[in-house]
Amino acid sequence: MVEMDERETVLGSLKGYLAELLESGVDELTFGEPVAGEREKRAAVQAPTAPAEAFPQAPAPSAAPEPAAPVRAEASYRPAAPEDSLRVEGDPRARLLFVMHGSGFAGEAGELLEKIVVAMGLGKEQVGLLSFDSGEASRAAVAGRIAALAPEVVVSMGEEATALLLQSEAPLQRLRGRFHDLSGIALMPTHHPEAMLENQGLKRDAWNDMQQVMGRLGQGR
C-alpha cells in the first residue's frame, strides 16, 4: 500500500509539473545533448525558410551591346556630278561646236547630224560635239565646258539645249533663224536631229540655219 501511495504521489507531482510546462509554452522535453547529426537535422527542420519569390535574385548583368558600326552610305553612293554627264566628241579645238542632249554621233540622230556636217563641207572630226544626258547636266557645267572649249560659233540643237543655254522658255521656232549672244560667243539655235527624223519638213529650216553658220565662219556655199 505504501508503494502504491508513493507512486500515485510521484505521478501526481509529475502530472502537475507537465501541466505547468505546457502552460509556460514548453511542448518538448530534451533528455541529454543530441549528437551532431541529429542537431543539424533539427536545425534544418526548425529553421524557417523564406519563400523563393520573397527575395528574387537580381538578373545577371548582360554584356553591354556593341555600338553599331556607322552606315557609310557615302562610300557606296555618290551622286553623279554634272561634269560626269557631259561628253565631247570630234575636235575640242574646233571653231564650230554643236550642243545637244542625247548620244552624240551614235544612232540615227547621230548619223543625220554627221550628214549635216558633211553638207557644210566639214567632217565630224573637224567640229566639236558636246552632248549631255537629259535633265542631268546643269547650265553652269555646260556653259563652263563651252567656255573652256572656246569655239567661235555654237549650234544648240533642240528645245532642251537651247533653253538650257539661253535660259528662255520661248518656243524654239521663235528663237531659231538668228544668232544670240552667249557670253561673247555666237549661238545659233536649230532643230534636234531626232525632231528632223520625225518631221522631214524641219530639215529645210535647219539647213537655212546652217547656211548662216557657214557664213559666220566664212564657209558660205
C-alpha angles and dihedrals in degrees: 000000000000091000091049091052092048091050092050089048092051092046091048091051091047092050090050090049092050091048090054090049091052091049090052092052100257110135100163135051122208119207111198130339111306117235119257096260092049091047093053091046092053092047090052092051096043099042108096114235121213116233113260093240093054092076108027113195115248110249114258109261109260120225112268110258114252113249112258115253110254114257109244100202091159090064093060100032129047121166112239112259116231090247090060091064095055123096128188121199133175121018112348089198095053121129091228123058126185117205124195143135117253139054100322116226092354123106130009093310090054091049091052091050090052090052090052091051091050090049087056089059095255138105125232088249089060096057133054125238122197112189129177138186113263113261096001106081117076123219091245091057094047093044090047092053092048090051090051092050091045100199123179094230132024123198112201108203117206139358096289099051092043094049090046094054101036096035087222131138092201116122115266091239089063094047101044124082096052140062124258128196116250106183091310095322122110110243123197116189118208141156124296115249090240090057090050090052090054095043114031090190090071091066091077091055091048092049091052088052091050091051089059089049091051090049090052090052093044094249101115115161 
